[in-house]
Every structure is written in C-alpha cells, then in structure tokens.
Amino acid sequence: MRRRTVVLAVTAALLVPAAAATADGHDTTDRTDRTDRSDGTDRTDRTGDTDRTPVTTDRPVVTDRPVVTDRPVTDRPVVTDPVAPTDRTDRADVEALRLECAVRPTDAGSAVGCQWSTPTSPRAASLRLWRHDPETDRQRQVVFRTNDVTVTSFVDRHVRPGHAYAYAVQALSADGVVVGRSRVEWVRVPHVHDDVEVLTLRCGLGDAAEAIACRWSRPESRDAFVVTLWRSVDGGPRQVVESFRPTGPNEYRDPVPPGASKVTYAVIATSESDRIVARSRAVTVMVPRPHPYRREVAPF
C-alpha cells in the first residue's frame, strides 16, 4: 500500500503545471520569456509596452478647417494671361509693347480700334492681336496677324454691343518665339439704343468726275459733340474723311480715290464719351471707269 501511494503522488506531480497561481486563479508567469519557436525567438509580445517605433504614413491629413488665401476677391471676369503656357516665350528677353484700344463708331454700328507701338527687337518677324470675350469665348482668338512688323493698328468690327473685350498684341520671331508683348487692354462696347437720331446723307459725283460731293442734315441731339464723315473704297476698311462740330459745315467734297470703282459714305454723330447719338444710312457712289479700248475719234 505504501508503494502504491508513492506512485500515485509522483504521477500527480507530473500532471500539475509548473506555473504559479494567485489566489484568484490568474497566471503570474512572465509571458515575455516564452520561447516556443524552434529557433528560440519570441513568438508574441504581450507586454503592451510603449517603446515601439511610431507608425508613419504619407497620406495627407484632412481637416475641416477652411482654406485661407491672400488672393483678392473680385467680381471682374477672370481672363488668363495673354501669353498662355503653350506659347514659346523667352521671358528674359521680351519687349514691352504699348497697346491702346477704344470704341470706334462705324456706319454699321460700333467697332474697336487698337493701336500699338512698333517692336524694336531685331528678332521680331510677325505680329498677332488676341481678343477674348469672357462671356462667350472659352479661349482667346487671333483677330489679326501680319508679317509686316511696321503695321501698328487694326479695327475689330466683329464685336457685340454690351460686351467687354480683352485685347493683347504679341511680336513673334521667325521660329514662333514671343519676343514682344503688351498688357491686357479692356474695352466695353456700349449698347446701341433704338432712339438714335437718323441723319440724312446725300452724295453724288461731280460733273468732272474728280470729286464726290456729300451733304448731310445736322444732328438735333444736345449730346452730339462731333460729326464724322466716313468712307469705304471698293469694300475696303472704313476711313475717316473729316470731322466737324455739329454746328459747323454740313457738306464736303471728297476727291475721288485713284482707281476706285465705288465709294461708300456714312455720317455718325457721337457724344463726348464716344456714344453714338445720330447716324445716317450708308450711301454708295459708283465711279465710272473709262473703257480700255474706247478711243475718241475726231470728226470728219
């Protein structure tokens, strides 16, 4: 019996775990020293220490704070720089050109006349004039281009009353590099009112066919400041013939332009602010040309 008791005690001792326990039954063994891998490394770190390396990320931090900028607030239409990023520009050697644009009255309505300074750069080989209407145009448009760098003016007749336009002129080299540019010039075309006074204009060719005589009615509007006689030769660009005060002369003899076959005239009265207050309809005068094969035959 004594030998059987010893055998049972040894067997019980082998089956009881070696871990010590507290009174509440919790294991007090330091689990950080457990090495149950074949290479002796720690399988799990259960200590929860705070000496670990913090986790970093390259994701941006999103906050609900409003973005504040120092850009001014304006209600003016946004127009990009006349030299877009697609333009080849040598910024270190770009000449500053002077540009002036204003509304010009014509017999068909209003137009915008632009004048600019002649580029002095020896690399300048061509010119182009840009226009942008922020109300209708998504992109800027080239309204004039020339390979003659001595040209310094252009009249844009494809404008609409009540619209504001931005203009800029550029000088380009032979390989298309911008070597001169102007600042953006803003022009607003005024509305044409229905109550514009209608002037009477009569023009006719003289007996000698050397001059065209024009006569018009004086404007009755008190806002009339200057009266201008315009002409167009053979459908070409409109030209100012002469300007008068409303109470001044109301007739003019215009010499027939050499080689002209027809000349169109119109009279427009404008206020001090260039607003059209009176205008006439266009009048066209046909100029007869001698037949190249017709010869005078002396009578017998």
WOCORHU-V848622 format. One line per field, one symbol per residue. ss: DSSP state (h for helix, s for strand, l for the rest). phi: phi as a letter, one per 40 degrees, with the letter a starting at -180 (. if undefined). burial: + if it has 16 or more other ideal C-beta (glycine too) atoms within 10 Angstrom, else -. Layout:
ss->???
phi->???
burial->???
This chain:
ss->lhhhhhhhhhhhhhhlllllslllllslllhhhlllllllllllllllllllllllllllllllllllllllllllllllllllllllslhhhlssslssssssssllsssssssslllllllllsssssssllllllllssssssllllllsssslllllllssssssssslllllsssssllssssllllllllssslssssslllllsssssslllllllllsssssssslllllssssssllllllsssssllllllssssssssslllllsssssllssssllllllllllllll
phi->.cccccccccccccccccccbcccgccbccccccbbcccgcccabbcgcbcccccbabcccbbccccbbbcccabcdcbcddccdcccbcdcbbccccbbbacbcbcbhbbbbbbacccbccccbababcbabccbccbcbccaaacccccbaabcccbbcgbbbbbabbbbcccgccbaabccbcbbccccccccccccbbbaccccfbabcbabccccccccbabbcbabcfgcccbccabbcdcccbaabbcccdgcbabbbabbbbcccgccbaabccbbbcbcbcccbcbcbccc
burial->------------------------------------------------------------------------------+--++-----+----++-+-+-+-+++++--+++++-++-+---+++++-+++++------+--++----+--+-+++--+----++++++++++---++++++--+-+-+-------+-+-+-+-+------+-+-+-++---+++++++++++----+--+--+-+---+-+-+-+---+--++++++++----++++++-++-+-+-------------
